[in-house]
Amino acid sequence: MSREIIRFESVDIRYHHTETSVLSGITFAIKEHERVALIGSNGTGKTTLLLAACGLVEHSGKIVFEDRELNRDNLDFIRQRMGFLFSIPDDQILFPSVIEDIMFTLLSRGVDRVEAERKSLEILKSLGMYNYAKTTPYRLSYGERLKVALAGILVGEPELLLLDEPSSGLDPLAKRRLVDILLKCNSAQIVATHDTAFARSLCSRYILLEGGRIISEGSDFEDIDTYWESKISKSNNTL
């Protein structure tokens, strides 16, 4: 039986400048190797939930990663076992060459420089980016920069990937290639998206957020199509 990687228990999140909860009563679990889509409209709390999972946003309730409750004492330990892909890849590309950016993950963990370079080149090769190792990231296309950001995460061999709108800005072919890459990853994945087709291609189940709460979860993505159609119909009726 698969073990749990992360569990949310009655998680509430409220920003200091507002009395309204961004997320309320969030309870669900992700098992090892499982890929779960976190679906909802803009502003429903998808990104906030990902940020809370790695301790970047304060919460009440419990977030438990591999039987360790997330807190200040074990935050560094847990973060080293997670990988966060931001919705804008440029936000996490920091170095003047692709290889240096990817090596940073390993060097910051005390890995020998020779070994860090070997592993970084290996991950670039697996993503079809080997020939760009010495290239300045900002000369690359958006899709290529996304791969660089992803490589910087995958080289650390995370047990959980937190992906924030990973298909945004990609054409259909680039989306298909990204799905193929992510399907080959052994990591459990939480994929925040409103791209139902992308989610269906990658994930085995979904969690649907509305108004900061989970309103539905399951494995039949046709239910998500029905949900969006209902939202569009209600919006048209108010025009």
N, C-alpha and C positions, 0 to 999 in steps of 0.2 A: 504494500500500500504506500502511495506517495506521501512524503512528509510535507508539512506546511513550511513555506518559506516566510511568508508574512501574513499577519492577521491584524485586522482593525476591529476594535471592540468599542462600540458606542462612542466613536470619535466625534467631537465637536470642535469647530474652529471659529473663532470670532476675532476679527482685527480690532485693535485698540481704538481706532477712530470711529467705530460704529457699534451700535447695540444689536445689530442683526447678525445672526450666525451665517457664516459663509457655507459651512457644512454642519449637518446636525444628525446625530445618531447613526453614523456610518459604521456598518458592521459587515465584514466579509473576509474571506481568506483566499490566498493564492498558494497552490502547491508547486513543488519543484517541477521545472520544465513546462509549466502551464503558461499559456499566453491568453490574457484577458483584456478585452477592449473596455475602456472607460469612456462611455459615450454620453454626450449631452450638448446642448447649445452653448454658445459663448456665455461666460459668466456663471455657469452652473457649479463651478468649484473643481473642475478636473485638474487643472494645474496646481491649485492649492493642495489638493490631496496628494499629488506626487511630491510636492515640496515638503509636506508634513512627514511623508514616509521616510525621508532621509534627514529629518530633523532641522529643516530650514524654516519651518513655520511652527509656532507653538500650538499645542492642542490639549484638550482634555479627553478623558477616556484612555484607552490603551492602544499602542501600536507595538506588536511583538514580532521581532525578526528572529527566526530560528530559536525560539524559546527564550530570547533575551528581550525584555521590555526596553523600548527606546527611551534613553535618558542621557543626561550629560556624561555620565560615567562611562558608557559604552558607545558613545556616538561615533568616535573615530573607528572603532572596531567594525561597527555596522556599515559605515560609509565605505570602507574599503571593500566591502562585499556587494556593493550596489554600483550601478552605473546610471547616470542621469543624462539623457539627451535632451537639451533645451530645444524649444520650438524654432529658435534662430541659431543655426550652427556657429555663426560668427561670434556669438556670445561666449563660446568655450574654446575658440582657437586663439592661442595666445603667443605662439612663437613664430619666428621668421621663416621656418621651413617645416614641411610636413613631418619629416622624420623626428625633428626636435620636439614638435608638439606631442607626438605619440609617445616618444621615449619619456617625457616628463612624468607620466603616470607611474612608470616603473622606477625611475630614478628617485622620485619622492618617497618610494617605499624601500629604498636602500638596495635596489638591484644593481649589480655591477654594470658599468656602462656598455661593455662589449655584449653582455647578455641582453641588456635592454634594447640595444640596436638590432640584435638578431631577432628577438621576438617582435619588435616593431615592424621590421621588414617582412616578417612572416605574415603578420596580420594584414599589412598592406597588399601583399601578394594575393591573399585570400579574397580581398575586396576588389581586385583588379586595379590597384593603385600603386603597384610596385615602382613603376617608371616615374612616379611623381614625388618620390621620397625627398629629393633635394629642392623641390619646387616651393616657391612662396605660395602659401594657401590662397592669398587674395588674387592670384592669377587664375584660379580654378573656377569652374562653373559652380552654381549653387548646389547641384547634385553631387559634385565632386567634393565640395567643402563639407556637405553632410556626411559623406563617407569618411572624411578625415576626422570629424568630430566623433563619429561612431567608432572608428578605429582606436581613438584615444581612450574610449571606454572599454571596448572588447579586449584590448591588450591586457587589461587588469583581471580578466577572467571573472567577471562579476557573477554572482549567483542570482541576482535580480536586476533586470533592466527596467528603468522608468523612462518611458518615451513620450515626449510631449509634442503632439501633432507632427509625427515624423514624416507624413506624406505631404504635408503642406508645401506648395510651390513646386512639386514634382510633376512631370508629365506622365502619362500612363505607362510608358516603357520604364521610366526610372522608378515608378512605384512598384512595378512588377519585379524589378531587380532588387529593390529594397526588401520586398517580401521574401524573395529567395534567400537573401542574406540572413534575415532574421529567423527564418524557418530552420536554418542550419545551426543556430545558436542553441546551446544547451541551457542557457539562462532562462529562468522564469521571467515573464514580461508583463508589465502593466502598460497598456497603450492608450493614452488619452487622445481621443480623436472624435471628429464629427463626420469622418469619411467612412460611411458604412461599407462601401465596396472594399476598401482597404482592410477594414477590420474583419470582414467576412473571409478575406483571403488569408489572413494571418492567424486569427484568434479562434479558439474553440468555444468561447462563451463571452457574453457581454454583461456589463453592469451599467444601467441607465440612470443618470442623474438628472434631477429637475428640482429647482429651488433649493439646492444644497442637500437634497435627500436622495436616497436610492428608491426609485419608484418601480423598478423592474430589474430582473436579471434572468438569464437563461442562455440557451444555445441556438435558438431559432432566430436568425438575423432578419427573417422576414417580418418579425414583430417590430424591429427597429424601423424598417421601411414604412410600415403602417403608422408608426409613431410620428415620423417626419411628415408623412402625407397629412396626418391630422393637424400637425402644427401649421403647415402651409395653408391648409383649408381655413383654419381659424384666423390666421393672419389676413387672408384675402377677404374674409367676411367682415373684418373691421375696417377695411379701406373704404 
